[in-house]
Amino acid sequence: MKRSHLIAIAVVAVAIGILISASSDVTTYANFAQASEKGDRVKLVGQLVQDKPVEYNPEKDPNYLAFYLRDDAGDVRRVVLRAGKPQDFERSEQIVLTGQMNGETFEAADMLLKCPSKYKDEEVYVRSEKG
């Protein structure tokens, strides 16, 4: 076999390996009820509940953020993210979380914020140290 054929086969094998590993991280969009039923890792979309408390004390634990989220179905649940609070967190229009339910609490591995902007939409991505 020619050397170029071996290199082509190796490139194809690496590409297949990358596709398989990327597909294992694919999660589905769900609401709190569906996340409770599945028990698997899901993506949740919702809005911050402004009239409930946001727990963040950087002196005590800078990598602990707890807040309440209203999902697209209108259900409100507590969310825990083991990461620091992003700037302008309270101003976010929409929050996308990846994680899973743990009892009545959603344990988020990472969070993506869609923030309002005068000229364009800005996104802020936060990854949990635990996840």
N, CA, C and O atoms as a DFTB+ gen file, in Angstrom:
524 C
 N C O
     1  1       0.835      -1.181       0.000
     2  2       0.000       0.000       0.000
     3  2       0.879       1.244       0.000
     4  3       1.927       1.290       0.646
     5  1       0.436       2.225      -0.723
     6  2       1.191       3.464      -0.778
     7  2       1.079       4.211       0.536
     8  3       0.127       4.055       1.300
     9  1       2.063       5.004       0.757
    10  2       2.104       5.818       1.986
    11  2       0.920       6.798       2.039
    12  3       0.364       7.025       3.113
    13  1       0.533       7.374       0.907
    14  2      -0.582       8.322       0.866
    15  2      -1.899       7.639       1.230
    16  3      -2.764       8.259       1.848
    17  1      -2.062       6.356       0.849
    18  2      -3.266       5.614       1.218
    19  2      -3.331       5.397       2.726
    20  3      -4.396       5.530       3.328
    21  1      -2.207       5.066       3.331
    22  2      -2.171       4.860       4.783
    23  2      -2.501       6.154       5.530
    24  3      -3.212       6.129       6.535
    25  1      -1.993       7.267       5.047
    26  2      -2.276       8.562       5.676
    27  2      -3.760       8.893       5.532
    28  3      -4.378       9.387       6.475
    29  1      -4.334       8.625       4.362
    30  2      -5.759       8.887       4.140
    31  2      -6.617       8.031       5.069
    32  3      -7.592       8.524       5.636
    33  1      -6.268       6.771       5.229
    34  2      -7.010       5.883       6.132
    35  2      -6.899       6.383       7.570
    36  3      -7.886       6.354       8.305
    37  1      -5.721       6.838       7.981
    38  2      -5.530       7.355       9.343
    39  2      -6.363       8.618       9.565
    40  3      -6.956       8.787      10.631
    41  1      -6.412       9.496       8.579
    42  2      -7.199      10.726       8.700
    43  2      -8.682      10.391       8.829
    44  3      -9.379      10.984       9.652
    45  1      -9.167       9.456       8.033
    46  2     -10.571       9.045       8.106
    47  2     -10.872       8.428       9.475
    48  3     -11.920       8.709      10.057
    49  1      -9.977       7.600       9.992
    50  2     -10.177       6.973      11.304
    51  2     -10.228       8.017      12.410
    52  3     -11.058       7.925      13.315
    53  1      -9.351       9.005      12.341
    54  2      -9.364      10.079      13.341
    55  2     -10.657      10.882      13.245
    56  3     -11.238      11.233      14.272
    57  1     -11.114      11.178      12.039
    58  2     -12.356      11.926      11.859
    59  2     -13.544      11.153      12.417
    60  3     -14.415      11.742      13.058
    61  1     -13.592       9.864      12.189
    62  2     -14.672       9.038      12.747
    63  2     -14.611       9.046      14.270
    64  3     -15.648       9.134      14.928
    65  1     -13.424       8.957      14.832
    66  2     -13.271       9.007      16.289
    67  2     -13.746      10.324      16.878
    68  3     -14.384      10.340      17.931
    69  1     -13.445      11.417      16.212
    70  2     -13.892      12.745      16.678
    71  2     -15.411      12.844      16.614
    72  3     -16.035      13.353      17.545
    73  1     -16.007      12.371      15.543
    74  2     -17.469      12.408      15.412
    75  2     -18.155      11.558      16.484
    76  3     -19.181      11.962      17.033
    77  1     -17.603      10.404      16.778
    78  2     -18.197       9.538      17.809
    79  2     -18.085      10.188      19.182
    80  3     -19.041      10.146      19.956
    81  1     -16.954      10.782      19.500
    82  2     -16.803      11.420      20.813
    83  2     -17.669      12.670      20.927
    84  3     -18.176      12.967      22.009
    85  1     -17.846      13.403      19.842
    86  2     -18.697      14.596      19.877
    87  2     -20.166      14.219      20.011
    88  3     -20.930      14.939      20.653
    89  1     -20.567      13.118      19.423
    90  2     -21.975      12.716      19.504
    91  2     -22.346      12.238      20.898
    92  3     -23.525      12.268      21.250
    93  1     -21.401      11.804      21.696
    94  2     -21.719      11.355      23.053
    95  2     -22.063      12.522      23.965
    96  3     -22.668      12.313      25.017
    97  1     -21.695      13.752      23.594
    98  2     -21.977      14.931      24.408
    99  2     -23.272      15.629      23.986
   100  3     -23.613      16.677      24.534
   101  1     -23.984      15.069      23.036
   102  2     -25.225      15.675      22.565
   103  2     -26.309      15.475      23.619
   104  3     -26.557      14.357      24.069
   105  1     -26.940      16.562      24.000
   106  2     -28.024      16.493      24.966
   107  2     -29.283      17.044      24.335
   108  3     -29.223      17.798      23.364
   109  1     -30.420      16.670      24.886
   110  2     -31.688      17.126      24.340
   111  2     -32.219      18.279      25.169
   112  3     -31.906      18.407      26.353
   113  1     -33.039      19.129      24.526
   114  2     -33.692      20.214      25.251
   115  2     -34.898      19.654      25.985
   116  3     -35.639      18.833      25.445
   117  1     -35.089      20.103      27.216
   118  2     -36.197      19.607      28.030
   119  2     -36.644      20.700      28.987
   120  3     -35.992      21.737      29.110
   121  1     -37.759      20.459      29.663
   122  2     -38.169      21.320      30.760
   123  2     -37.929      20.549      32.063
   124  3     -37.423      19.428      32.024
   125  1     -38.282      21.128      33.208
   126  2     -37.998      20.477      34.482
   127  2     -38.704      19.124      34.607
   128  3     -38.116      18.165      35.107
   129  1     -39.955      19.041      34.158
   130  2     -40.708      17.789      34.263
   131  2     -40.044      16.688      33.438
   132  3     -39.906      15.558      33.907
   133  1     -39.637      17.009      32.227
   134  2     -38.981      16.023      31.376
   135  2     -37.618      15.637      31.931
   136  3     -37.219      14.477      31.833
   137  1     -36.906      16.584      32.506
   138  2     -35.601      16.286      33.101
   139  2     -35.753      15.352      34.292
   140  3     -34.904      14.486      34.507
   141  1     -36.834      15.514      35.080
   142  2     -37.085      14.626      36.213
   143  2     -37.383      13.219      35.750
   144  3     -36.923      12.252      36.358
   145  1     -38.156      13.091      34.672
   146  2     -38.509      11.778      34.139
   147  2     -37.305      11.055      33.560
   148  3     -37.098       9.870      33.821
   149  1     -36.514      11.771      32.775
   150  2     -35.383      11.150      32.088
   151  2     -34.257      10.785      33.040
   152  3     -33.713       9.683      32.973
   153  1     -33.911      11.704      33.919
   154  2     -32.781      11.473      34.811
   155  2     -31.435      11.618      34.131
   156  3     -30.398      11.504      34.784
   157  1     -31.433      11.867      32.830
   158  2     -30.194      12.029      32.073
   159  2     -29.790      13.488      32.018
   160  3     -30.497      14.366      32.513
   161  1     -28.657      13.726      31.416
   162  2     -28.168      15.083      31.192
   163  2     -29.002      15.729      30.092
   164  3     -29.166      15.163      29.012
   165  1     -29.530      16.922      30.379
   166  2     -30.380      17.635      29.422
   167  2     -29.986      19.104      29.370
   168  3     -29.239      19.597      30.215
   169  1     -30.500      19.787      28.364
   170  2     -30.375      21.242      28.276
   171  2     -31.722      21.836      28.640
   172  3     -32.767      21.368      28.187
   173  1     -31.683      22.868      29.460
   174  2     -32.885      23.557      29.923
   175  2     -32.808      25.011      29.513
   176  3     -31.751      25.632      29.624
   177  1     -33.914      25.562      29.040
   178  2     -33.974      26.972      28.678
   179  2     -35.008      27.643      29.562
   180  3     -36.109      27.120      29.736
   181  1     -34.668      28.795      30.121
   182  2     -35.620      29.495      30.963
   183  2     -35.165      30.902      31.295
   184  3     -34.176      31.408      30.764
   185  1     -35.929      31.522      32.201
   186  2     -35.625      32.881      32.636
   187  2     -35.416      32.881      34.147
   188  3     -36.026      32.100      34.878
   189  1     -34.545      33.768      34.592
   190  2     -34.284      33.951      36.013
   191  2     -35.541      34.498      36.683
   192  3     -36.162      35.430      36.170
   193  1     -35.919      33.924      37.829
   194  2     -37.060      34.416      38.597
   195  2     -36.538      35.552      39.468
   196  3     -35.798      35.320      40.424
   197  1     -36.924      36.772      39.137
   198  2     -36.375      37.963      39.772
   199  2     -36.825      38.137      41.225
   200  3     -36.094      38.720      42.026
   201  1     -38.018      37.638      41.579
   202  2     -38.529      37.871      42.931
   203  2     -38.113      36.794      43.926
   204  3     -38.575      36.816      45.067
   205  1     -37.255      35.850      43.532
   206  2     -36.716      34.839      44.445
   207  2     -35.229      35.128      44.647
   208  3     -34.595      35.740      43.788
   209  1     -34.666      34.686      45.787
   210  2     -33.278      35.042      46.099
   211  2     -32.247      34.327      45.216
   212  3     -32.451      33.198      44.769
   213  1     -31.151      35.022      44.989
   214  2     -29.973      34.450      44.332
   215  2     -28.927      34.264      45.420
   216  3     -28.528      35.228      46.072
   217  1     -28.482      33.027      45.618
   218  2     -27.500      32.726      46.652
   219  2     -26.104      32.729      46.041
   220  3     -25.763      31.863      45.235
   221  1     -25.310      33.706      46.433
   222  2     -23.919      33.764      46.000
   223  2     -23.142      34.553      47.030
   224  3     -23.387      35.744      47.222
   225  1     -22.205      33.897      47.692
   226  2     -21.372      34.534      48.704
   227  2     -19.917      34.209      48.383
   228  3     -19.423      33.156      48.787
   229  1     -19.214      35.096      47.662
   230  2     -17.847      34.783      47.242
   231  2     -16.862      34.630      48.394
   232  3     -15.836      33.968      48.237
   233  1     -17.154      35.233      49.560
   234  2     -16.252      35.060      50.696
   235  2     -16.352      33.637      51.254
   236  3     -15.350      33.061      51.679
   237  1     -17.546      33.082      51.252
   238  2     -17.769      31.738      51.784
   239  2     -17.369      30.668      50.759
   240  3     -16.580      29.776      51.071
   241  1     -17.907      30.757      49.550
   242  2     -17.598      29.807      48.479
   243  2     -17.792      30.511      47.138
   244  3     -18.929      30.692      46.702
   245  1     -16.709      30.909      46.480
   246  2     -16.840      31.640      45.214
   247  2     -17.336      30.770      44.058
   248  3     -17.670      31.291      42.994
   249  1     -17.386      29.457      44.254
   250  2     -17.826      28.547      43.205
   251  2     -19.156      27.890      43.552
   252  3     -19.346      26.698      43.311
   253  1     -20.078      28.671      44.122
   254  2     -21.423      28.166      44.420
   255  2     -22.425      29.261      44.103
   256  3     -22.394      30.344      44.687
   257  1     -23.309      28.959      43.171
   258  2     -24.361      29.884      42.770
   259  2     -25.675      29.115      42.747
   260  3     -25.789      28.090      42.074
   261  1     -26.661      29.605      43.478
   262  2     -27.991      28.992      43.488
   263  2     -29.019      30.068      43.176
   264  3     -28.939      31.188      43.680
   265  1     -29.983      29.712      42.342
   266  2     -31.019      30.663      41.937
   267  2     -32.248      29.878      41.492
   268  3     -32.225      28.648      41.439
   269  1     -33.305      30.589      41.178
   270  2     -34.544      29.963      40.711
   271  2     -34.761      30.315      39.250
   272  3     -34.556      31.452      38.825
   273  1     -35.184      29.306      38.490
   274  2     -35.375      29.453      37.048
   275  2     -36.803      29.039      36.682
   276  3     -37.328      28.059      37.213
   277  1     -37.420      29.787      35.778
   278  2     -38.730      29.430      35.232
   279  2     -38.490      28.869      33.838
   280  3     -37.973      29.559      32.960
   281  1     -38.871      27.606      33.644
   282  2     -38.659      26.988      32.333
   283  2     -39.753      27.409      31.353
   284  3     -40.655      28.167      31.708
   285  1     -39.667      26.919      30.134
   286  2     -40.620      27.307      29.092
   287  2     -42.035      26.827      29.385
   288  3     -42.994      27.381      28.848
   289  1     -42.186      25.800      30.233
   290  2     -43.512      25.307      30.607
   291  2     -44.093      26.087      31.786
   292  3     -45.238      25.855      32.173
   293  1     -43.314      27.013      32.363
   294  2     -43.788      27.834      33.476
   295  2     -43.447      27.271      34.848
   296  3     -43.794      27.881      35.860
   297  1     -42.783      26.137      34.911
   298  2     -42.403      25.514      36.180
   299  2     -41.186      26.243      36.755
   300  3     -40.260      26.583      36.018
   301  1     -41.186      26.481      38.060
   302  2     -40.079      27.170      38.727
   303  2     -39.378      26.186      39.642
   304  3     -40.016      25.538      40.472
   305  1     -38.063      26.070      39.494
   306  2     -37.259      25.184      40.336
   307  2     -35.953      25.864      40.714
   308  3     -35.523      26.832      40.087
   309  1     -35.339      25.329      41.755
   310  2     -34.037      25.814      42.222
   311  2     -32.944      25.191      41.356
   312  3     -33.003      24.014      41.001
   313  1     -31.957      26.005      41.030
   314  2     -30.828      25.568      40.214
   315  2     -29.555      25.834      40.992
   316  3     -29.406      26.896      41.597
   317  1     -28.632      24.876      40.983
   318  2     -27.329      25.040      41.620
   319  2     -26.256      24.882      40.554
   320  3     -26.232      23.892      39.822
   321  1     -25.373      25.865      40.476
   322  2     -24.232      25.845      39.559
   323  2     -22.982      26.016      40.398
   324  3     -22.875      26.973      41.165
   325  1     -22.047      25.111      40.264
   326  2     -20.803      25.187      41.040
   327  2     -19.752      25.956      40.241
   328  3     -18.759      25.408      39.764
   329  1     -20.028      27.254      40.123
   330  2     -19.134      28.185      39.421
   331  2     -19.458      29.577      39.925
   332  3     -20.469      29.783      40.597
   333  1     -18.612      30.517      39.607
   334  2     -18.839      31.894      40.024
   335  2     -20.010      32.526      39.296
   336  3     -20.432      32.056      38.239
   337  1     -20.525      33.593      39.875
   338  2     -21.650      34.303      39.262
   339  2     -21.123      35.210      38.159
   340  3     -20.237      36.028      38.407
   341  1     -21.654      35.077      36.943
   342  2     -21.202      35.939      35.853
   343  2     -21.686      37.371      36.021
   344  3     -22.704      37.635      36.662
   345  1     -20.941      38.273      35.439
   346  2     -21.315      39.682      35.459
   347  2     -22.639      39.853      34.722
   348  3     -22.881      39.189      33.714
   349  1     -23.493      40.735      35.220
   350  2     -24.800      41.027      34.636
   351  2     -25.719      39.803      34.602
   352  3     -26.590      39.703      33.738
   353  1     -25.525      38.879      35.537
   354  2     -26.357      37.678      35.622
   355  2     -27.832      38.034      35.759
   356  3     -28.687      37.432      35.110
   357  1     -28.124      39.018      36.609
   358  2     -29.513      39.404      36.864
   359  2     -30.179      40.058      35.651
   360  3     -31.407      40.101      35.570
   361  1     -29.385      40.564      34.715
   362  2     -29.934      41.242      33.531
   363  2     -30.178      40.294      32.361
   364  3     -30.672      40.722      31.318
   365  1     -29.843      39.021      32.516
   366  2     -29.955      38.079      31.401
   367  2     -31.400      37.907      30.965
   368  3     -32.310      37.848      31.792
   369  1     -31.600      37.829      29.659
   370  2     -32.932      37.617      29.098
   371  2     -33.307      36.142      29.114
   372  3     -34.461      35.782      29.346
   373  1     -32.321      35.303      28.866
   374  2     -32.569      33.882      28.773
   375  2     -31.341      33.130      29.277
   376  3     -30.206      33.566      29.081
   377  1     -31.587      31.988      29.932
   378  2     -30.501      31.170      30.463
   379  2     -30.644      29.766      29.896
   380  3     -31.725      29.179      29.938
   381  1     -29.550      29.230      29.365
   382  2     -29.522      27.850      28.887
   383  2     -28.592      27.084      29.808
   384  3     -27.419      27.431      29.947
   385  1     -29.120      26.034      30.443
   386  2     -28.355      25.229      31.389
   387  2     -28.188      23.819      30.857
   388  3     -29.083      23.284      30.202
   389  1     -27.037      23.214      31.141
   390  2     -26.819      21.811      30.852
   391  2     -26.569      21.127      32.187
   392  3     -25.727      21.569      32.968
   393  1     -27.299      20.048      32.449
   394  2     -27.137      19.329      33.705
   395  2     -28.222      18.304      33.883
   396  3     -28.809      17.828      32.912
   397  1     -28.494      17.957      35.151
   398  2     -29.521      16.961      35.427
   399  2     -30.191      17.250      36.752
   400  3     -29.657      17.966      37.599
   401  1     -31.375      16.678      36.915
   402  2     -32.140      16.860      38.145
   403  2     -31.538      16.004      39.253
   404  3     -31.088      14.881      39.028
   405  1     -31.544      16.575      40.461
   406  2     -31.137      15.857      41.658
   407  2     -32.231      16.119      42.685
   408  3     -32.159      17.089      43.439
   409  1     -33.240      15.259      42.715
   410  2     -34.405      15.506      43.554
   411  2     -35.225      16.619      42.939
   412  3     -35.649      16.517      41.788
   413  1     -35.454      17.689      43.699
   414  2     -36.210      18.843      43.204
   415  2     -35.301      19.957      42.700
   416  3     -35.784      20.995      42.248
   417  1     -33.989      19.750      42.775
   418  2     -33.007      20.765      42.374
   419  2     -32.338      20.347      41.071
   420  3     -32.019      19.174      40.873
   421  1     -32.128      21.318      40.185
   422  2     -31.405      21.064      38.941
   423  2     -29.934      21.367      39.174
   424  3     -29.584      22.504      39.491
   425  1     -29.072      20.378      39.023
   426  2     -27.620      20.543      39.170
   427  2     -27.042      20.864      37.795
   428  3     -26.961      19.992      36.930
   429  1     -26.646      22.102      37.601
   430  2     -26.143      22.553      36.301
   431  2     -24.638      22.335      36.205
   432  3     -23.893      22.637      37.137
   433  1     -24.207      21.813      35.076
   434  2     -22.779      21.647      34.807
   435  2     -22.217      22.889      34.122
   436  3     -21.071      23.269      34.362
   437  1     -23.026      23.519      33.269
   438  2     -22.606      24.778      32.658
   439  2     -23.826      25.609      32.285
   440  3     -24.955      25.119      32.242
   441  1     -23.560      26.876      32.018
   442  2     -24.631      27.844      31.809
   443  2     -24.241      28.790      30.681
   444  3     -23.089      29.210      30.576
   445  1     -25.212      29.117      29.842
   446  2     -25.032      30.084      28.773
   447  2     -26.083      31.164      28.961
   448  3     -27.277      30.870      29.024
   449  1     -25.639      32.426      29.052
   450  2     -26.552      33.549      29.264
   451  2     -26.738      34.314      27.968
   452  3     -25.779      34.576      27.243
   453  1     -27.978      34.668      27.687
   454  2     -28.251      35.572      26.580
   455  2     -28.594      36.906      27.207
   456  3     -29.627      37.048      27.862
   457  1     -27.734      37.873      27.008
   458  2     -27.873      39.169      27.662
   459  2     -28.362      40.220      26.670
   460  3     -28.029      40.160      25.487
   461  1     -29.150      41.184      27.149
   462  2     -29.607      42.250      26.262
   463  2     -28.453      43.190      25.915
   464  3     -27.580      43.455      26.742
   465  1     -28.464      43.671      24.722
   466  2     -27.441      44.611      24.291
   467  2     -28.099      45.640      23.379
   468  3     -29.088      45.355      22.703
   469  1     -27.539      46.819      23.375
   470  2     -28.104      47.893      22.558
   471  2     -27.912      47.618      21.064
   472  3     -28.762      47.978      20.251
   473  1     -26.791      46.977      20.705
   474  2     -26.469      46.807      19.298
   475  2     -26.564      45.368      18.814
   476  3     -26.898      45.144      17.650
   477  1     -26.283      44.386      19.662
   478  2     -26.324      42.981      19.256
   479  2     -26.486      42.115      20.486
   480  3     -26.252      42.561      21.610
   481  1     -26.889      40.870      20.268
   482  2     -27.017      39.922      21.371
   483  2     -25.626      39.436      21.772
   484  3     -24.796      39.099      20.928
   485  1     -25.403      39.410      23.060
   486  2     -24.145      38.911      23.585
   487  2     -24.445      37.651      24.374
   488  3     -25.493      37.548      25.011
   489  1     -23.530      36.693      24.334
   490  2     -23.693      35.470      25.090
   491  2     -22.525      35.324      26.048
   492  3     -21.383      35.629      25.704
   493  1     -22.817      34.857      27.245
   494  2     -21.797      34.610      28.254
   495  2     -21.875      33.144      28.607
   496  3     -22.950      32.650      28.946
   497  1     -20.753      32.431      28.535
   498  2     -20.702      31.006      28.792
   499  2     -19.955      30.757      30.100
   500  3     -18.855      31.273      30.300
   501  1     -20.558      29.960      30.993
   502  2     -19.944      29.641      32.275
   503  2     -19.939      28.131      32.434
   504  3     -20.970      27.488      32.242
   505  1     -18.806      27.562      32.778
   506  2     -18.686      26.117      32.977
   507  2     -18.407      25.844      34.431
   508  3     -17.576      26.507      35.052
   509  1     -19.098      24.870      34.970
   510  2     -18.923      24.465      36.361
   511  2     -17.591      23.762      36.538
   512  3     -17.142      23.047      35.642
   513  1     -16.955      23.955      37.681
   514  2     -15.708      23.254      37.950
   515  2     -15.958      21.774      38.176
   516  3     -15.089      20.952      37.883
   517  1     -17.131      21.416      38.694
   518  2     -17.482      20.040      38.988
   519  2     -17.791      19.259      37.713
   520  3     -17.391      18.104      37.564
   521  1     -18.530      19.924      36.774
   522  2     -19.057      19.254      35.583
   523  2     -17.999      18.951      34.584
   524  3     -18.290      18.388      33.529
